[in-house]
């Protein structure tokens, strides 16, 4: 025992909101965009298409929400047991880095669910671009160095790498979408997204 109590924000409760919303939205179909390559789908979008109708969005949404589920399961189960086996210093590091993972996942899930609301017609794209819906907590989410995470369980290290990759991908998507708004056509916007993520 290390004497450190792992905060409850690292467990499944912190991620329950996005998981409930995900469950309700899974009742709606993603469409044929998930069945082909991203680049092909982006090129073949109808004139009325948008980012939220693209295979790129479907793939990112699926990957992001799957990672939310995996993170919640780990932090509420094996992660807590592994944390109790760490030294006091390791347990403090675990608490901080698990909060970082949770924050990344909450921010990513919130952004993806807003974009999904645009896809489903529940929100206008102009409303989704409002500051209140933008990716937040960037100082926390962009922080951390993997070389400092060596004492942590391998599973948490893996989640740190993957959550960082997802958060940075969404940050780039948001930047492209916001800088493209009202300045380029839909297909011009999608071409930029394809160039950034379609390789």
C-alpha positions in Angstrom: 0.0 0.0 0.0 1.3 3.5 -0.8 -1.1 5.5 1.3 -2.3 7.5 -1.7 -6.0 7.6 -2.4 -6.6 7.7 -6.1 -9.2 10.5 -6.8 -12.6 9.4 -8.0 -12.3 11.7 -11.0 -10.1 9.1 -12.6 -12.8 6.4 -12.7 -15.8 5.6 -14.8 -18.0 8.4 -13.2 -16.0 11.1 -14.8 -16.7 9.6 -18.3 -20.3 8.4 -17.7 -21.9 11.4 -19.4 -20.3 11.0 -22.8 -20.9 7.2 -22.6 -24.7 7.7 -22.0 -24.9 10.1 -24.9 -23.0 7.7 -27.0 -25.4 4.9 -26.2 -28.3 7.0 -27.3 -26.7 8.1 -30.5 -25.7 4.6 -31.5 -29.3 4.1 -32.4 -28.7 6.2 -35.5 -27.0 4.9 -38.6 -23.6 6.2 -39.7 -24.4 5.5 -43.3 -22.3 4.1 -46.2 -19.3 6.5 -45.5 -17.9 3.9 -43.0 -17.7 1.2 -45.6 -15.0 2.7 -47.9 -11.7 4.5 -47.7 -11.7 8.0 -46.2 -10.0 9.6 -49.2 -12.5 8.1 -51.7 -15.5 9.2 -49.6 -14.2 12.7 -49.2 -13.8 13.0 -53.0 -17.2 11.6 -53.7 -19.3 13.6 -51.2 -22.3 15.3 -52.7 -22.3 19.1 -53.1 -24.3 19.4 -49.9 -21.9 17.3 -47.9 -19.9 18.4 -45.0 -17.2 17.2 -42.6 -19.7 15.6 -40.3 -21.0 13.5 -43.3 -17.5 12.2 -44.1 -15.9 8.9 -43.4 -13.1 10.9 -41.6 -15.6 12.1 -39.1 -17.2 8.7 -38.7 -13.9 7.0 -38.1 -12.7 9.7 -35.7 -16.0 9.5 -33.8 -15.8 5.7 -33.5 -12.2 5.7 -32.4 -12.7 8.5 -29.9 -15.8 6.9 -28.3 -14.2 3.5 -28.2 -11.2 5.0 -26.4 -13.5 6.7 -23.9 -15.1 3.3 -23.1 -11.7 1.6 -22.8 -10.3 4.4 -20.6 -13.3 4.3 -18.2 -13.0 0.5 -17.8 -9.3 0.7 -17.1 -9.5 3.5 -14.6 -12.4 2.0 -12.7 -10.9 -1.5 -12.6 -7.4 -2.7 -13.3 -6.0 0.9 -13.0 -7.1 1.3 -9.4 -5.5 -2.0 -8.5 -2.3 -1.2 -10.3 -2.1 2.2 -8.7 -2.3 0.7 -5.2 0.8 -1.3 -6.0 2.9 1.7 -6.9 5.3 3.6 -4.6 4.1 6.8 -3.0 5.8 8.9 -5.8 4.4 6.6 -8.5 0.9 6.9 -7.0 1.1 10.7 -7.1 2.3 10.5 -10.7 -0.5 8.1 -11.5 -3.2 10.4 -10.0 -1.9 13.4 -12.1 -1.5 11.5 -15.4 -4.8 9.7 -15.1 -6.5 13.1 -14.6 -4.7 14.2 -17.8 -6.1 11.2 -19.7 -9.6 11.8 -18.3 -9.5 15.4 -19.2 -8.4 14.6 -22.8 -11.2 12.1 -23.1 -13.8 14.4 -21.7 -12.8 17.2 -24.1 -12.5 14.9 -27.1 -15.9 13.2 -26.4 -17.6 16.6 -25.9 -16.3 17.9 -29.2 -17.2 14.7 -31.1 -20.7 14.7 -29.7 -21.3 18.3 -30.7 -20.1 17.5 -34.2 -22.4 14.4 -34.1 -25.3 16.7 -33.2 -24.5 18.7 -36.4 -24.5 15.4 -38.4 -27.9 14.4 -36.9 -29.5 17.8 -37.6 -29.8 18.6 -33.9 -27.4 21.6 -34.1 -26.4 24.1 -36.7 -22.8 24.1 -37.8 -22.6 27.8 -37.0 -23.7 27.1 -33.4 -21.2 24.3 -33.1 -18.4 26.7 -33.9 -19.3 28.9 -30.9 -16.4 29.3 -28.4 -18.3 27.3 -25.7 -18.1 24.2 -27.8 -14.5 24.4 -28.7 -11.8 22.0 -27.5 -10.7 23.2 -24.0 -8.1 22.5 -21.3 -5.3 22.7 -23.7 -2.6 23.4 -21.2 -3.4 20.2 -19.4 -4.1 18.1 -22.5 -1.0 19.1 -24.4 1.2 18.7 -21.3 3.1 15.7 -20.0 6.2 14.0 -21.3 6.2 10.2 -21.9 9.8 9.9 -20.5 8.3 11.0 -17.1 5.7 8.3 -17.3 8.2 5.4 -17.0 7.1 4.4 -13.5 3.4 4.1 -14.5 1.6 0.9 -15.5 2.1 0.0 -19.2 -1.7 0.2 -19.7 -1.8 3.8 -18.5 1.2 4.7 -20.6 -0.6 3.3 -23.6 -3.7 5.3 -22.9 -1.6 8.5 -22.4 -0.1 8.0 -25.9 -3.4 7.2 -27.6 -5.3 10.0 -25.8 -2.6 12.5 -26.8 -2.8 11.4 -30.4 -6.6 11.7 -30.4 -6.7 15.1 -28.7 -4.1 16.5 -31.1 -5.9 15.1 -34.1 -9.2 16.7 -33.0 -7.3 20.0 -32.3 -6.0 20.0 -35.9 -9.5 19.2 -37.2 -11.0 22.0 -35.2 -8.3 24.4 -36.5 -9.0 23.5 -40.1 -12.8 23.7 -39.7 -12.6 27.1 -38.0 -10.2 28.7 -40.4 -12.1 27.3 -43.3 -15.5 28.7 -42.2 -17.0 31.2 -44.6 -13.8 31.3 -46.6 -13.8 28.1 -48.7 -16.3 25.8 -50.3 -17.4 22.6 -48.6 -15.2 20.6 -51.0 -12.3 23.0 -50.4 -12.6 22.4 -46.7 -12.8 18.7 -47.2 -9.7 18.8 -49.4 -7.8 20.4 -46.6 -9.0 17.7 -44.1 -8.1 15.0 -46.6 -4.6 16.5 -47.0 -4.1 16.6 -43.3 -5.6 13.2 -42.3 -6.2 11.1 -45.4 -2.7 9.6 -45.8 
